[in-house]
Amino acid sequence: MQQYGKWMANLYDNVDQWGGFSRKYTPALYSFFEQKGLKGSVLDLCAGTGTSALAFLKKGHQVVLVDRSPDMLNVARQKLYYYILKTRAVLIEADAAAFSVPGEMSFEFAYSLYDAMNHLEGLESLKSCFGNVYLSLKEGGFFVFDMNTSRGLLKSNKLNVYDSGDVFILEKGIYHPGMDSAYITIDGFQRQADGNYVRFEELIYNRVYAMNEIKKVLENTGFTRIYYATASDLNVPVADPEQEDRVYFVCQK
């Protein structure tokens, strides 16, 4: 699975096109959580720097955060230090396709945000991930995650520039129909204390999947109710997910 390095981790929360995603869409997740009357501990899969987890922690819930990147978790550890001391935030360094949670812990709600499932390396990895989530959920529990569609990835063929003076980032997206993955190359420079700049690079990929293919894997895993939605209202099913740039899978055990 995609693993972000130290440069991206350290800058992630300050670059709006990265950290801003969780800040923007976590309220929709929490609203869904409340509307369904869910309680107890929450599983944040591919948790990154812990922005989404923080929203649930502030409301009094325990959150288990799973992420493969030690650099991203180091940022989350600083952000959530108070809640870690209170044992309300538990951080696990593991791949989403091969994780387990402590002891007999189970959840009424699990989620994953910002293309994380597109970062998994293929259907077998997705099957393993979904199976682990399923085993971690209580009966009737929900798993909600978003994915880029092929239509959405087509829009990644562009340049994005971020320039704060201290940090300069150039993102270039590459995707054409027929490719099995979309790629984003990141070239950046960060000013150091001595005034000089250090260059860094990242390569991000998004695997391309048909949304009905993902739904079939979820059904085979054992999820009983599955529908597509958008962030505007996670309670309203979408008829044709391929006509959306990004869809949310709402899955119930």
TASUL-V328042 format. One record per residue. RES is the residue in one small letter. D_CENTER is the distance of its C-alpha to the mean C-alpha in Angstrom with 2 decimals. Layout:
res: [RES/RES]
d_center: [D_CENTER/D_CENTER]
This chain:
res: [m/q/q/y/g/k/w/m/a/n/l/y/d/n/v/d/q/w/g/g/f/s/r/k/y/t/p/a/l/y/s/f/f/e/q/k/g/l/k/g/s/v/l/d/l/c/a/g/t/g/t/s/a/l/a/f/l/k/k/g/h/q/v/v/l/v/d/r/s/p/d/m/l/n/v/a/r/q/k/l/y/y/y/i/l/k/t/r/a/v/l/i/e/a/d/a/a/a/f/s/v/p/g/e/m/s/f/e/f/a/y/s/l/y/d/a/m/n/h/l/e/g/l/e/s/l/k/s/c/f/g/n/v/y/l/s/l/k/e/g/g/f/f/v/f/d/m/n/t/s/r/g/l/l/k/s/n/k/l/n/v/y/d/s/g/d/v/f/i/l/e/k/g/i/y/h/p/g/m/d/s/a/y/i/t/i/d/g/f/q/r/q/a/d/g/n/y/v/r/f/e/e/l/i/y/n/r/v/y/a/m/n/e/i/k/k/v/l/e/n/t/g/f/t/r/i/y/y/a/t/a/s/d/l/n/v/p/v/a/d/p/e/q/e/d/r/v/y/f/v/c/q/k]
d_center: [12.00/11.19/11.98/12.23/15.75/17.59/18.30/14.86/13.90/17.11/16.79/13.14/13.91/17.10/16.11/15.35/13.72/10.95/10.85/12.38/9.53/8.38/12.14/12.96/10.94/10.73/14.46/14.15/12.15/14.81/17.54/16.76/16.77/20.12/21.62/21.25/22.95/20.41/21.17/20.73/17.94/14.23/11.67/8.29/6.68/5.09/6.24/7.34/10.44/10.38/10.74/9.41/11.27/14.25/14.73/15.22/17.29/19.50/20.32/21.59/19.07/18.30/14.70/13.85/11.01/10.23/9.35/11.59/12.43/15.40/15.48/12.15/13.31/16.69/15.56/13.90/17.20/19.25/17.45/17.62/20.98/22.93/20.72/20.71/24.50/24.67/22.66/20.33/17.28/17.02/15.07/14.85/14.56/13.89/12.42/10.25/13.35/15.78/15.02/17.34/17.67/20.87/24.05/24.29/21.26/19.75/17.60/18.15/14.54/11.22/7.88/4.21/2.92/4.13/5.56/4.09/7.14/9.20/9.15/10.95/14.63/16.27/17.19/18.47/15.25/13.57/16.67/16.45/12.88/13.89/17.15/15.90/13.89/17.08/19.29/17.46/17.90/21.20/23.21/22.18/18.71/15.71/12.36/10.29/7.40/7.60/9.09/11.39/14.96/17.77/19.17/16.18/16.08/19.80/19.23/17.55/21.13/21.91/22.28/20.46/22.33/21.59/24.70/25.27/28.41/27.07/24.09/24.21/21.33/21.89/19.17/20.62/18.92/20.69/20.49/23.38/23.89/24.65/22.31/19.98/17.26/16.64/16.86/16.44/18.87/18.72/22.06/22.60/25.27/25.26/28.52/29.81/32.24/35.18/34.26/33.33/30.05/27.95/26.13/22.70/20.87/17.46/16.74/13.41/13.51/12.03/13.93/15.86/16.30/18.56/16.94/19.96/19.47/16.09/17.87/20.70/18.69/17.37/21.01/22.34/20.10/21.88/19.83/22.67/21.39/18.76/18.51/16.65/16.17/15.13/13.80/17.50/18.23/16.15/19.60/21.06/20.73/20.65/23.45/22.44/18.75/19.84/21.37/18.13/16.00/12.76/12.88/11.35/12.60/14.37/15.81/18.50/20.14]
